[in-house]
Amino acid sequence: MAYEHNWNPDDKLTFDELKEELTSIVVDITEQAFAIRKWNDDGGSVVEVWIEKGLQGTPNPHLPPRCRGWRVVWVSCPLGYLDAFQMRR
């Protein structure tokens, strides 16, 4: 496996555990509304972190090693988007 050092199925977090880890990171970097969801694309499972108005110049935060094995995408959206499309259920 090309990225074997980044992925170990024995200690991969569940989505709910990853969501807790990401939530603690996101609340420290933004005061805007955000949503975290699991999604699929052509490459398989992906976790999307939607933040209204985005990170506003802040670089994508480094994820702790416990988050290995997950693809995390940071998505910027306009104010009101999360509620309008019911992203936070």
Contact map, one row per residue, 1 for C-alpha under 8 A:
11110000000000000000000000000000000000000000000000000000000000000000000000000000000000000
11110000000000000000000000000000000000000000000000000000000000000000000000000000000000000
11111110000000000000000000000000000000000000000000000000000000000000000000000000000000000
11111111000000000000000000000000000000000000000000000000000000000000000000000000000000000
00111111000000000000000000000000000000000000000000000000000000000000000000000000000000000
00111111000000000000000000000000000000000000000000000000000000000001100000000000000000000
00111111100100000000000000000000000000000000000000000000000000000001100000000000000000000
00011111111100000000000000000000000000000000000000000000000000000001100000000000000000000
00000011111100000000000000000000000000000000000000000000000000000000100000000000000000000
00000001111100000000000000000000000000000000000000000000000000000000000000000000000000000
00000001111110000000000000000000000000000000000000000000000000000100000000000000000000000
00000011111111000000000000000000000000000000000000000000000000000111100000000000000000000
00000000001111111100000000000000000000000000000000000000000000000110000000000000000000000
00000000000111111100000000000000000000000000000000000000000000000000000000000000000000000
00000000000011111110000000000000000001000000000000000000000000000000000000000000000000000
00000000000011111111000000000000000000000000000000000000000000000000000000000000000000000
00000000000011111111100000000000000000000000000000000000000000000000000000000000000000000
00000000000011111111110000000000000000000000000000000000000000000010000000000000000000000
00000000000000111111111000000000000100000000000000000000000000000000000000000000000000000
00000000000000011111111100000000000000000000000000000000000000000000000000000000000000000
00000000000000001111111110000000000000000000000000000000000000000000000000000000000000000
00000000000000000111111111000000000000000000000000000000000000000000000000000000000000000
00000000000000000011111111100000000100000000000000000000000000000000000000000000000000000
00000000000000000001111111110000000000000000000000000000000000000000000000000000000000000
00000000000000000000111111111000000000000000000000000000000010000000000000000000000000000
00000000000000000000011111111100000000000000000000000000000000000000000000000000000000000
00000000000000000000001111111110000000000000000000000000000000000000000000000000000000000
00000000000000000000000111111110000000000000000000000000000000000000000000000000000000000
00000000000000000000000011111110000000000000000000000010010000000000000000000000000000000
00000000000000000000000001111111000000000000000000000010000000000000000000000000000000000
00000000000000000000000000111111100000000000000000000000000000000000000000000000000000000
00000000000000000000000000000111110000000000000000111000000000000000000000000000000000000
00000000000000000000000000000011111000000000000000110000000000000000000000000000010000000
00000000000000000000000000000001111100000000000011110000000000000000000000000000010000010
00000000000000000000000000000000111110000000000011100000000000000000000000000000010000110
00000000000000000010001000000000011111000000001111000000000000000000000000000000000000010
00000000000000000000000000000000001111100000001110000000000000000000000000000000000000000
00000000000000100000000000000000000111110000111100000000000000000000000000000000000000000
00000000000000000000000000000000000011111000111100000000000000000000000000000000000000000
00000000000000000000000000000000000001111111110000000000000000000000000000000000000000000
00000000000000000000000000000000000000111111110000000000000000000000000000000000000000000
00000000000000000000000000000000000000011111000000000000000000000000000000000000000000000
00000000000000000000000000000000000000011111100000000000000000000000000000000000000000000
00000000000000000000000000000000000000011111110000000000000000000000000000000000000000000
00000000000000000000000000000000000001111011111000000000000000000000011000000000000000000
00000000000000000000000000000000000001111001111100000000000000000000011110000000000000000
00000000000000000000000000000000000111100000111110000000000000000000011110000000000000000
00000000000000000000000000000000000111100000011111000000000000000000000111100000000000000
00000000000000000000000000000000011110000000001111100000000000000000000111100000000000000
00000000000000000000000000000000011100000000000111110100000000000000000001111000010000000
00000000000000000000000000000001111000000000000011111110000000000000000001111000000000000
00000000000000000000000000000001110000000000000001111100000000000000000000011111110000000
00000000000000000000000000000001000000000000000000111111000000000000000000011110000000000
00000000000000000000000000000000000000000000000001111111000000000000000000111000000000000
00000000000000000000000000001100000000000000000000101111111100000000000000010000000000000
00000000000000000000000000000000000000000000000000001111110000000000000000000000000000000
00000000000000000000000000000000000000000000000000000011111000000000000000000000000000000
00000000000000000000000000001000000000000000000000000011111100000000000000000000000000000
00000000000000000000000000000000000000000000000000000010111110000000000000000000000000000
00000000000000000000000000000000000000000000000000000010011111000000000001000000000000000
00000000000000000000000010000000000000000000000000000000001111100000000000000000000000000
00000000000000000000000000000000000000000000000000000000000111110000000000000000000000000
00000000000000000000000000000000000000000000000000000000000011111110000000000000000000000
00000000000000000000000000000000000000000000000000000000000001111111000000000000000000000
00000000000000000000000000000000000000000000000000000000000000111111000000000000000000000
00000000001110000000000000000000000000000000000000000000000000111111000000000000000000000
00000000000110000100000000000000000000000000000000000000000000111111110000000000000000000
00000111000100000000000000000000000000000000000000000000000000011111110000000000000000000
00000111100100000000000000000000000000000000000000000000000000000011111000000000000000000
00000000000000000000000000000000000000000000111000000000000000000011111100000000000000000
00000000000000000000000000000000000000000000111000000000000000000000111110000000000000000
00000000000000000000000000000000000000000000011110000000000000000000011111000000000000000
00000000000000000000000000000000000000000000011110000000000000000000001111100000000000000
00000000000000000000000000000000000000000000000111100000000100000000000111110000000000000
00000000000000000000000000000000000000000000000111100100000000000000000011111000000000000
00000000000000000000000000000000000000000000000001111110000000000000000001111100000000000
00000000000000000000000000000000000000000000000001111100000000000000000000111110100000000
00000000000000000000000000000000000000000000000000011000000000000000000000011111100000000
00000000000000000000000000000000000000000000000000011000000000000000000000001111110000000
00000000000000000000000000000000000000000000000000010000000000000000000000000111111100000
00000000000000000000000000000000000000000000000000010000000000000000000000001111111110000
00000000000000000000000000000000111000000000000001010000000000000000000000000011111111110
00000000000000000000000000000000000000000000000000000000000000000000000000000001111111110
00000000000000000000000000000000000000000000000000000000000000000000000000000001111111100
00000000000000000000000000000000000000000000000000000000000000000000000000000000111111100
00000000000000000000000000000000000000000000000000000000000000000000000000000000011111111
00000000000000000000000000000000001000000000000000000000000000000000000000000000011111111
00000000000000000000000000000000011100000000000000000000000000000000000000000000011001111
00000000000000000000000000000000000000000000000000000000000000000000000000000000000001111
